[in-house]
Amino acid sequence: MANAYPNPAEINPHNRSFLFGDGVFDTVKIRLGKVCFAELHYFRLMAALRIARMSIPKWLDQETYEAMLCEKANEIQAPNARVRITFFRNVGGKYFPSTSHVSYTIEAEPLEQSDFAASNELYEVDIYRDFTITAQLLSTIKSTSKLIHVTAAIYAQENDWQNCLLLNEHKNVVELVNANLFVRFGTKISTAPLSEGCQNGVIRKTILTDAVLKEKYAFEERPISVFELQQADELFFTNAIQGVGSVTKYRKKEYEKTAAAEIRMRLNALIAE
């Protein structure tokens, strides 16, 4: 049985997430009233709280976590929903906090479809060079400090692209604004390792460890050079809400969608179990 848990906090001007970006969050997909990949989401959140040196509430076990997310989706009467929960250190102090205890907020919005769906729309990307992601552990968590990603998203909008590729200080390709990136050459699929500073994505981890997908594709984690992008057969991206999406164009290069379609089918089978 889920534990009793406190009500969400009300945001005030002294909120440390607002003042210092002192918070972490998780975004999950609710499918037909069930949290998709619940265990991976829960343990990722626990790791993020530890990395940020925040106290994990005693009431926050996995069963309670799932109940909170589903209850929020039920409040908006959405069997399929995107739910975001944000934990932040409690008010007190400035750069030196006076506590490591946390509060949270939670929000939900309905999703039209229960399964991960393909898109036939143009999805063009290019490289964002103004700022870089730091190749370190802190970059891998979903923190409330995302100015690099926000400015990259604005840059994409200004250029009529659908997304931007983010680099680290080594000039390697790390991820997109809101997704992990995969690069396919034949049956070999590569993605940046966490040591490069990419997000520790739940769908990313699922794909890398799935035995069925490994029967057809050889997955590897390695640094990805900008110069490889135009040589690849396929670029696709993953996140918890979209599942898998295809990059259709980078500069003059257009890409296949083969692996993305097969991986999407596999993910839909997993969330239907």
Long-range contacts (C-beta under 8 A, 24 or more apart in sequence): 1-63, 2-61, 2-63, 2-64, 2-66, 2-67, 2-68, 3-59, 3-60, 3-61, 3-63, 3-64, 4-59, 5-57, 5-59, 5-60, 5-64, 5-68, 6-59, 6-103, 8-103, 8-104, 8-105, 8-106, 9-88, 9-103, 9-104, 9-105, 11-105, 12-91, 14-91, 15-88, 15-91, 16-88, 16-89, 16-90, 16-91, 16-92, 16-97, 17-86, 17-88, 17-89, 17-144, 19-94, 20-94, 20-95, 21-143, 21-144, 21-145, 22-52, 22-88, 22-89, 22-97, 22-144, 23-52, 23-86, 23-87, 23-88, 23-89, 23-143, 23-144, 24-48, 24-49, 24-52, 24-54, 24-86, 24-87, 24-88, 24-141, 24-142, 24-143, 24-144, 25-84, 25-85, 25-86, 25-87, 25-142, 25-143, 25-144, 26-84, 26-85, 26-142, 27-82, 27-83, 27-84, 27-142, 27-240, 27-241, 28-69, 28-82, 28-83, 28-84, 28-85, 28-240, 29-80, 29-81, 29-82, 29-111, 29-240, 29-241, 29-271, 30-69, 30-70, 30-73, 30-78, 30-79, 30-80, 30-81, 30-82, 30-83, 30-108, 30-111, 31-79, 31-80, 31-114, 31-115, 31-271, 32-79, 32-80, 32-114, 33-70, 33-73, 33-74, 33-79, 34-70, 35-66, 35-69, 35-70, 36-240, 36-271, 37-202, 37-203, 37-206, 37-240, 37-270, 37-271, 38-62, 38-65, 38-66, 40-202, 40-205, 40-206, 41-65, 41-202, 41-240, 42-66, 44-200, 44-202, 45-85, 45-87, 47-141, 47-200, 48-141, 48-142, 48-143, 49-87, 49-102, 51-137, 51-138, 51-141, 52-89, 52-141, 52-143, 53-100, 54-87, 54-89, 54-100, 54-102, 55-100, 55-101, 55-102, 57-101, 57-102, 68-106, 69-106, 72-106, 72-107, 72-108, 73-108, 75-108, 76-108, 76-109, 76-110, 78-108, 78-109, 78-110, 78-111, 79-114, 80-110, 80-111, 80-112, 80-113, 80-114, 81-108, 81-109, 81-110, 81-111, 82-108, 82-109, 82-110, 82-111, 82-241, 83-107, 83-108, 84-108, 86-144, 88-144, 111-241, 115-268, 115-271, 115-272, 116-242, 116-243, 116-244, 116-264, 116-267, 116-268, 116-271, 117-243, 118-246, 118-257, 118-260, 118-261, 118-264, 119-245, 119-246, 121-162, 122-162, 122-248, 122-249, 123-162, 123-163, 123-245, 123-246, 123-247, 123-248, 123-249, 124-160, 124-161, 124-162, 124-247, 124-248, 124-249, 124-250, 125-156, 125-161, 125-162, 125-163, 125-164, 125-165, 125-176, 125-235, 125-247, 125-249, 125-250, 126-156, 126-159, 126-161, 126-164, 126-165, 126-250, 126-251, 127-164, 127-165, 127-167, 127-173, 127-226, 128-152, 128-155, 128-156, 128-164, 128-165, 128-166, 128-167, 129-167, 130-155, 132-166, 132-167, 132-168, 132-169, 132-171, 133-166, 133-167, 133-168, 133-169, 133-174, 133-175, 133-197, 133-198, 134-168, 134-169, 134-197, 135-168, 135-169, 135-170, 135-174, 135-195, 135-196, 135-197, 136-197, 137-194, 139-197, 139-198, 139-199, 140-194, 140-197, 140-198, 140-199, 140-200, 141-199, 141-200, 142-199, 149-177, 149-178, 152-177, 153-177, 153-178, 163-237, 163-247, 165-229, 165-250, 167-226, 168-196, 168-197, 170-196, 170-223, 171-226, 172-196, 172-223, 172-224, 172-225, 172-226, 173-224, 173-225, 173-226, 173-228, 173-229, 174-198, 175-199, 176-237, 178-239, 179-237, 179-238, 179-239, 179-242, 179-245, 180-204, 180-237, 180-238, 180-239, 181-224, 181-235, 181-236, 181-237, 182-207, 182-235, 182-236, 182-237, 182-238, 182-259, 183-224, 183-228, 183-229, 183-232, 183-234, 183-235, 184-217, 184-232, 184-233, 184-234, 184-235, 184-236, 184-256, 184-259, 185-231, 185-232, 185-233, 186-233, 187-216, 187-217, 187-218, 188-217, 188-218, 188-220, 189-217, 189-218, 189-219, 189-220, 189-259, 190-219, 190-220, 190-221, 190-222, 190-224, 191-219, 191-220, 191-221, 191-224, 192-221, 192-222, 192-223, 192-224, 193-221, 193-222, 193-223, 194-221, 196-223, 201-238, 201-239, 201-240, 202-240, 203-238, 203-239, 203-240, 203-243, 203-244, 203-267, 204-238, 206-267, 206-270, 207-238, 207-263, 207-267, 210-266, 210-270, 212-266, 213-262, 213-263, 213-266, 216-262, 217-259, 229-253, 233-258, 234-258, 234-259, 234-260, 236-260, 236-263, 243-267, 243-268
